[in-house]
Amino acid sequence: MNMHKRSTFWAQTCFASTVLMLLSLFAFSQGKQVSGKVTDAETKTPIPGVSVQVKNTSTGTISKPDGTFSLTAPENAVLVFSFIGYDSKEVPANAASNVVLKPSVKSLQDVVVIGYGTQKRNEVTTSVATVKAESFNQGGARSPMDLVQGKVAGLTVTRTSGNNPNSSASIQIRGITSMTGDMEPLIVIDGIPGGNLDLLQQDDIASFDVLKDGAAAAIYGTRGNNGVILITTKKGKAGEPLFTYSTYVQREAVAKKPGILSAADYVKIAGENNNQGANVDMYNMLLDKNNLSHYHNFAASGGTANTNYRASIYYNDANGIAIQNGRQQYGGRININQTGLQGKLSLQLNLATNFNKANMNGGRDGDFEQAVQRNPTAPVTDANGKYIETNGFNNYNPLARLLQEQNWRDQKTSSGDLRLTLEPINDLKISAFGAIVSDEWNDREYRSKASLSSVRDYQGGGYARKANRSEKNRTFETTVDYTKKISDHTFNIMGGYSYQYSTWETYDMSNNGFLTDAFEDWRIDAGNALNDPKLPRPSMNSRKEDNILIAFFGRLNYNYQQKYMFQAILRHEGSSRFGANYKWGNFPSVSAGWVISKESFMEDINVINHLKLRAGYGVTGNQGIPNYKSLITMSTGGAYLQNGKWIQTYGPEKNPNPDLRWERKKEFNIGLDWSILNNRLGGSIDVYKRRTEDLLFDYSAPLPSLVLDRIYTNVGTLSNNGVEIVLNTVPVKIKDFSWNSDVTFTFQKNRVISFSNDVYKATQQFYGDLPSPGNLGMAIRVVEGGPLGTFYGYRFAGFTQNQADPRDNGKWLFYKKDGSVVGTDQINEDDKTVIGTGIPKYLASWSNTFRYKNWDLSVFFRGKFGFKILNLQEMYFGSKKWSPNNMLNYVLGRDAQLNDAPAYSDYYLEKGDFVKLDNITLGYNFHLKTKYIKNLRLYATGRNIATITGYSGLDPELQDTALDSGIDNRGFYPRTRSYTIGLNIGF
Amino acid sequence: MKKRNVYIGAALMALGMSACTKLDEKPYSEVTKDNFYHNKEEVLSAVLRPFTHANAWAAPTGQLGYWRVSELSADQLAWPQKGRHGYDGGNWIRLHNHQWIANDDNCWNPWRLMFWGMGFCNATIKDLEGLDFPSIGMTNEDKASIIAETKVLRAWHYLKLMDLYGNIPITTEVGVPATPETKSRKEVFEFIEKEIKDNVEQLQKLSPSLVGRVTKAGGYAMLVELYLNAQEWTGTPRWDDCITYCNKIIAGDGGSLSGSIPALEPNITNAFANTNSASPEGLFQIAYDFRSGNFRFGWEGDFWHYRQRQIYNADRDGNNGIVVIPTAYDAFKDNDLRKQQWMLIGLQKKDPALRTSVADSVVLGTEEYNGKPLVFVKEIRRNSEGETGEGGMTRGEENSGARFAKYLPGKTDDPNYWGNDFMLYRLTEIYYNKAEALMRKNGGQATQEAVDLINTCKKRAFKPEDWAKEAYTTTTLTMDELLAERGREFIFEGKRRQDLIRFGKFTTASWWDHKPTSDKYKLFAIPFKQTSINPNLKQNPGY
């Protein structure tokens, strides 16, 4: 509450100072009137919004919607015309009546968003990738990140649960940088750090800019370790009012189903005594074959150079391949820009909101697992329509669960931000920015009285739950930005302050013992568990947490003739999450660029159009850890009797650590941008070396004398090196036909350098707990000096054969450390060894765009290489011992002789390498001879069309952005191909 | 003029900034140590934390603690692999075969849990010593008594740690020293003895309102355990000291949960029933009340079958883990009520309230016997595949082995449903211990007093008509018979490993498929996880 007040106070203070300065403004100009018109060299159409400036002065204007401009300029002045997407042009004022601008090719003049400002592409000294709307993956995107999947070298976007509309993608830049903290990049939407991706619709996004290296990300200091993704939405534009409507319909079709045994094969293996007579394909019954998703986005934009807007509304009904698995959402986004006070004060306002209603009931891994293992001869219902439950361990009827339970989420997300920018003198910009992002949801759940859960756990009285969560993230930032040009030297200085206050709060309650299903969860007090102590206890809980992040930051840019560039950044930032002694930290970076192609010695080498060397070094941090970790909190341990009453007990929850501090990443990046043969062939190569130090982890602590065996502290070091190569080519460009082909390639290597200091050690860490039955322990071990994601297990030596008792055949044999061969009862921890790695070493993508007259075709491939997959589906379901449950068809093939319980060894590791034909889109652009329609495009897209792999499981593309990567869990959500037909129209 | 305004603006900004550089955390839903101990309830809630923690290691509640390693390494209980279930990384097989290594959860997890509980005691003692009791409405006598209780409780943690690991570090203050050094078992023994004796007389006498707490009765019982094992642990027998403290307990010097002196229960079930918080046998127990405290002695995970709730009309099922070793089952005579009532064997029927028809009266299996009646058998072998012979640890099935039924929860509508306390020390054990001390003093020969002590207890396990044949005499109660009878009486109570070691059988005897092992296994290894970060720890011999 306090902090909230303080930030309001600060906002007022700053606003007052801004107004003060505003009042002091005045401007004057003198000279001769110049007027003219700016047109596009190719389309011959007028270009509105072009900046027209008198060279070496601050005098300037912007072209009107019809391309015309007028301003007052001295007699011999030279005018500079510049506009995004076009090459700048200098024209003498007396020859400026008709100015033609050429669109830039792989435009080096493109503006790159770098956080608290922008830079021209050719001035960038760090590793920043940009993807603009025209390069987005096409088709229906479930998440905004789907739009750039595979488009940026070093950026991994993975979707582990197929195309489930209620799942999100996991994102990572340049591999793993933390063991316990956040591993996903910071998302900044229109300048709001920590923006919410739910607020973005694919047609509202203008570009993604990805700050990959430390030198670039240092401007976001404590949140820069995992890189930064800056998303810019489409904004209002001066000019003729424009309406756009985008729509698509999409259907998911199963790409691959698990190889479940047929009823006949099942009976052969499980025995006639398990034959219940029916023949049911339960997996099929959980699919919604007629699923259809549709999407509509309607946008309007227009206005003048001084006041313009863009507003859009959308509706999206997304249905997954699973039944009871959908999401309906609608919302809108408004952008208003106004410039006034003689062009000295500008305001930008963005409001966005999203309402969605998600059916969370279906699409769960557990239901599909039940469908896979359900006895295929068991009927779904009995003669009376009552659902039949099979009797096996942990069995339930998934169809019954889906139909007898419900689980909904109603979510509202919104954000509003306002930026006021004052330009009291030319090239000095002072801006104040305030934003609030709020995310709230209500969950509701009801399990009807007849459901299995109700009957088994709630004495048949049904179960209801309601839960609510509310998150708010408030930001206030202010920046001062000044550019000074002294002959060939250009300086830019930016400084600022940032304050963010985030809170979340939840409450959650449940009850049971309902007389009737009529209320569902809408009258939770009707559950008799409130009064009847013999029913399972109703539950209630509430929680709230907060945190504060405060920063001072600055950036200096210098360039000489756009040939030599230099940039330095410093962010001084504090987070409430850290120990009393270490709340503040400094995050500096320096980088430089040299455009070799502008040197005189290169002038004669015409084949090279552009050649630039970049190098940078930056320090960033990671504050993505839970709140209150440095405080000595007390936790509960169950009630105990004191003075006749049962009272909760409390004890220290953790070993105290007042020295808890930032994880720091030091990153060195060197890059080369090049372009040759008239820009027909170009690209970049970046080599990076990262070291994350002071790695936060729950380290083993001496026990005794500490109370707990773990302490959350900064000890280890992680290294992360890689190479990223981007190749842009135009193999064919002739009249009516062009072919663009882009390749990205990433090589990455993670390694734990150390895990220990004098006091705390973590010589080895384990991940990937293998599930019951069998509780086989952890699949992945990380050791000091070793790579992340290393499978650590037994070495398979064969199966027992020719035993005296044939029942003893087909038992596991493993190698012991000394090479001898033993069974499962003689093997122990010391016999485990490194058997593979689950994190891909190489990632690649290849995108092609063909254009022929009005047709365009894009074909996009993506692949990951150099990793292994632990196939848990085979391990558990591919064994006869899984009977009396149904099994996968491995039991008829590779695992036919296996006659033993699950055991973890290299037997179940497979090569995971794959190539996917990820997206293929065919489009047609109508050029209609009517003044009513400006553009019309019709397209058809197929996604995830084919996968080339040797992997025998459902999908070799696993979540590979975590410490337990490479384990193909027992999730049987079907992988789908998506087919989309879409239409974009502008009028 | 423009410039000046810029300066003013910058100055105002700087002012605003300095007002907003505070980074305090407000823990809304958590309580910090600095904001605790405001009243008696808060003080006691910290004092009692190690008691609820002991639930995790002293009782069979699903964690790998003192109870599990004490029973699964001995001759009565095992957790065999049952088809695809229960291999669990081979942990239970290694416990059974005595094949554990320093880098083994069997060595690490009991250490972790028990020193953690000990650390709670250290933390509480330190916090309370610095607390001004009168200022929060408590007396200095309260303070002395509470600290004495916590110190005796801490000594009990050390007693049980010493039992498993022998040579261990001793710390009495959190974090001091950072890496404590190993003390010999003799030093640890002396520390425990001194701590208990220095504090036990300041404890309160056991009374119904102190159920579950460490009182004089519990403190004396700890001394009894310490002295009974003194010869094994230090090389010096202390039989007289053992008898002295047995006598104090029996005489009621330590108080009782019922009346002025503790008394044996008249039957073999009361001490374990869901009303046992008032059992006159109880000396020290972990107290639970599911109805009022929503906290229970959750043994179902370790012991129960996947469908076992149907047998009792209970609300939970189990993981089908721990079963009785066939030779231990056979160590009971058929007419022994403990065999009939503390174990499940044969066809399992549903609680009548859960039967929907006559045909539906039987609990069904879910694995090897999927859909067929669940019939527990004493063998641990692949009966469904026609196996004969003694079976083995990897050869179990879902119905293998007789099952635990010593503690029963009652039905879900029972007002005391699952209110059972877990008995740590009960009077019967004091009788057995005194008898053993008397016999050992007497060169391993039973005295009449010893025979009477055992017979008084054992008599409850037989019908009156059988008793005449079953009663011991000074000739039939040999040391071997005493060990066997201890096994029958205290099965499932987490005491068997200590007994086997004291009787010299732990590493020398065979049972079922278990073969004799080396003497090094009388101690568990100091866990590798700790020796690798604390250079002052010394590994036990042989590891």
Interface residues (C-beta under 8 A of the other chain):
Chain A: M3 R6 S7 F9 W10 T13 C14 A16 S17 T18 L20 M21 S24 L25 N273 N274 N391 G392 F393 N394 N395 P424 I425 L428 I430 D457 Q459 T478 V480 Y497 Y499 E505 P533 K534 P536 R537 S542 R543 K544 E545 D546 N547 I548 I550 F552 G574 S575 S576 R577 K583 N627 Y628 L631 I632 T633 M634 G637 G638 A639 Y640 L641 Q642 N643 G644 W646 I647 Q648 T649 Y650 G651 P652 S700 A701 P702 L703 P704 S705 L706 V707 L708 D709 V759 Y760 K761 T763 S772 P773 G774 N775 L776 G777 D805 R807 G823 T824 D825 I827 N828 E829 D830 S879 K881 W882 P884 A901 P902 A903
Chain B: M1 K2 N5 V6 I8 G9 A10 L12 M13 L15 G16 M17 A19 C20 T21 K22 L23 D24 E25 K26 P27 Y28 S29 E30 V31 T32 K33 D34 F36 E41 E42 L44 S45 A46 L48 R49 P50 F51 T52 H53 N55 Q81 G83 R84 H85 G86 Y87 D88 G89 G90 I93 R94 N97 Q99 I101 N103 D104 W111 R112 F115 W116 M118 G119 F120 N122 A123 T124 P169 T171 E173 V174 G175 V176 P177 A178 T179 P180 S209 V211 G212 R213 A287 D289 R291 S292 G293 N294 F295 Y306 D315 N319 L364 G365 T366 E367 N370 G371 R382 E385 G386 E387 G392 M393 T394 T412 D413 Y417 K529 Q530 S532 I533 N534
